[in-house]
Amino acid sequence: MPKLYEYFGLRIYFYANEHEPVHVHGFYQGRESKAELVIENGVVVGIRILPVAGMRPLTGNALANFELLVSRRAEDIVKKWIEFFVHRRPVNVEIITRRIK
């Protein structure tokens, strides 16, 4: 399960056995949600935040941080997805220590 980002306690991962569409999972204090990237003609045009079966979803600031991080890093997430799932290369975790605006 490759970790992509850490952001003020929020952790963003791919599961190693993922499937399309491109999406990431966000974890914070025992809660989990996923963000599915909507891609048209190779361009990210939207993001859907979805619950994960059997898990309590992210709420409050954790959810807001998850949505913000995914929206700001959407193109990078797609690149990391291709690196990991298509080219079978490892991805490096990015620890973000400044607030994203």
C-alpha positions, 0 to 999 in steps of 0.5 A: 500500500504505497503512501503518497502524502502526509499532511498534518496527520492525514495520510493519502494512499493507493491500495496495491491491488487498485483498479480504475478509475484513478483514486486515492484513499485518505486516512485520519484517526480511524476514518477513511474516504476515497477520492475518485478523479474524473478524467476526460481526454487526459485532463482531470475535470472533477473529483468525487469524494466517496465513502469506503465500505465498512469504514467511517468517512472523513469529516470536518477539517480532515475531509476539507484537507483531503478534498483540498490536497487531492484537488491541488495535487490531482495531476501529480496523483495521476502521474504517481498512478501511472508510475506505480500501476503501469510502469510498476515503479515505486512512488515516494511519499511527500510530507507536506509541512505547510498549509495548502491554499 
